[in-house]
């Protein structure tokens, strides 16, 4: 009987937590304070149930009620939670164990990349092999967006205005015989990247180097960074990319993206 009671209490607690989160998420999406009746309809709960949770949130100062309209809205206290998360959990600290796991599993290099001033900036980079030790000491370094897998992923999310600004500011410099230097060809490549959510660099930035990249997606649905697996062309053939690298990479980036608040799949 005790086990049954514990299971029932746990179920009730989980349901209560889910309802509370539904109400918080609904309030967060509203630009203006909302009526109890409207909120009740949006979250598909009875008004007395919603009111009970609102009173709890009010007591904790996460919600306030307008005296003139009796409508409800979130206070800025919720922003404090976000600030604490951002200060205590940097992107690198979240991704570090996943990067280590990928390096150990694939025996290939792995990088964490963000966009900075129309270039790729490397926040983290591990390489288990000595072959590219000199060229891949990249933490803090910059690389061209149009010639890297991660860069193409981030570039695929650019508005037309930002894309034109990149062309004007950075151009499409040629680094190897494989570098895409034609705007039309780059646009075609970016469309493929959008559809597959995978960025590829086939010796386009450095001779002999190939990489495969997958995006990190935030709660807003935006690509905020990318993780790239790289190595010698002899170690990264098409068969291995399909069979091993992409599944392992996407499993990692999907999990990380969920920790960043994204609900979909990478």
Buried (B, 14 or more C-beta within 10 A) or exposed (E): EEEEEEEEEEEEEEEBEEBBEBBBEBBEEBEEBBEBEEBBEBBEBEEEBBBEBBEBBBEEEBBBBEEEEEBBBBBEEBEEEEEEEEEEEEBEEBBBEBBEBBBEBBEBBBBBBBBEEBBBBBBBBBBEBEBBEEEBEBBEEEBBBBBBBBBBBBBBBBEEEEBEEBBEEBEBEEBBEBBBBEEEEBEEBBEEBEEEBBBBBBBBBBEEBBBBBBBBBBEEEEBBBBBBBBBBEEBBEEEBBEEBBBEBBBBBBBEBBBEBEBEEEB
